[in-house]
Amino acid sequence: MTNKRPLILCVGNRLRRDDGFGPVVADELRSLEISDMDIEESWGEGTKLMQAWEGRSHVIIVDAAHSGTAEPGVFHYFNATETEIPRDFFRYTTHRFGVAEAVELARNLKALPPQVEIYAVEGEDFGNGEGLTLRVEQAVEGILKRLLPNYKPD
C-alpha cells in the first residue's frame, strides 16, 4: 500500500553544529502545523531511512552537506529518482551507511520511492556543539520557501 502524503525526512545531529540543519528545519515545519505532509527526523542511518520511506510515493530529504566546492549556506538539489548521489557529499554523517548509500541501495533493490528529492545546505562547522553557524541558520528560511511555496515568514 502506497502512502501518497509526502514525507519530509529531516536528517542530522543537533550536537554536531551545522549537521543539525535537518532537525532545525523539522522543528520549523512542525511549528507551522502543516496538515498535508508528514515530517520525520532522523540521525541519517541508512537502514532507518529506508524503513521510513518504505511505501511512500514522494520523499523529500533535508540534510547538511559538505561538497568542498560551495560556500556555506548554498543549497544543493538532487532529484534522486533520476540522479546518483555522490557518496562523499554527506561525509560528515556518523554512519558509514547514510543518505547516499541508502538511496543507491534502494535504487538497486527497486525499493526507491517513485519520487525522491534531496535538499542539502552546504555546512561550515560540523564539530561538536549545538547551534548552526550564521549562514546555515539563514538558510532555514530559504528551505522553507522551497518546500512550501505559500510560505511567508512572520
N, C-alpha and C positions, 0 to 999 in steps of 0.2 A: 504494500500500500504506500503510495507516494503522498508526502506532506507537501502541499502546494504553497504553504506560508513560507516566505523567505526566512532563512536563518542567517543572522549576522553573528558570526563567530569571532569574538574579540580575544586575541591571543597575546599573552605576555606575562611578565612577572613584575608586580608592583615594587619589589625590593631590588630591582636592577635598573634604576633610573629610567632612561628612555624606553627600555623594554616594557615599561608599564603603560605605554601608549594605548594598547588594545583595551586593557581593563579600565582606563580612564574614559575611553570612548564608550565602553559598556555602561559605565555609571551615568554618563550624559544621556545616552539613549534611554536608559531606564527612567531617568528623571522626566523625560518628555512623555512618558506613558503612551508609547506607540502601540496600537492595538492590532495592526495588520502584519506584524512580523515578530519573529522570536529572536531574543537576544541571549546569547550564552557567552560565558567567559571561560577561557581555557589557558592552561600553562603552556600548551603547544606540543604535548607529547603526541606523536603521530597516530598511535592506535586509538587514543581517546578522540582525536579529531575525526578519524574515520567512523567511529561509533556515533559521534554527534551528528554527522551529516548523512548517516545511513537513512535511506528512504526519502530524502529531501530532493526537491526539484530545482531549488535555487539556493546557493550558499554564497555568502559574502564573507570573506576572511579579512579582518583588520589586524595588522601587526606592525611592529617596528622592524626596520631592516638596516643593514649596513652594506651598501654596494661598494663603497670605497671610491665612488666616482661622483657622487652628488652631494650637494650642500645639505646640512641638517634642516629638516622641515619640509624637504621636497617630497612630493608623492610619486610613488611608482604604482603602476596599474598593470595587472596581468589578467587576461581572460584565460584562466587556467584550463578551460574546456578545450581551447584551441592551441595553447602555447605551453611548452615545457617551462617549468620554473627552475631558474638557476639554483643549484644545490648550495652554493656558498652565500647566497643572498641573505639568508636568515641565520647567519653563522653565530649569532650570539644566543641562540637557544641553548638551554641547559640540557637538551636532549639530542642525541645523535640522529634520532628518527623524528624529525619535526615536520613543519608545514610542507616544504618542497618534497621531501621523501614520501610523506603521506599522499600528497596529490599524485605523484608519479606511480606509486604502488597501486593506488586506487584506479588510476588510468589503465595500468597493465592488467589489473584484475577485472576490468569492465565494471567497476564499482564506484566510479566517479559520478556525482550527480550531473544531470544534463547541463546545468549552468553553474559554474564556479568562477567567482571573481575574487581577486586579491587586491586590496588596497594596502600598501605599505608606506609608512613615512620613514624617511631617512633619519636615523637616530644619530646622536652625537656622543652621549655618555651612557655606557652600559655597565658601569661599575656598581658596586654595592651602594644601596641607599634608596631613599624614597624621593619622589618628585621628578617631574620632567624638566629638561632644560628649556629655556625660553622659546626657542624656535620650534621645538617639538610640541610644547604646550600650545603655542599659537596655531599649530596645525590641527588641533582638535576641532576647532570651528570649521576649518576647511573640509575635514572629512564628513562632518555633519551635513554640510551643504551638498557634498557629493552623494551621500547616502539618502538624504531626504530633500528632494527637490523643492519642497514647500517650506523648508526650514528657514526661520528668520530669528536671529539671535535677539535676546532681550535688550 
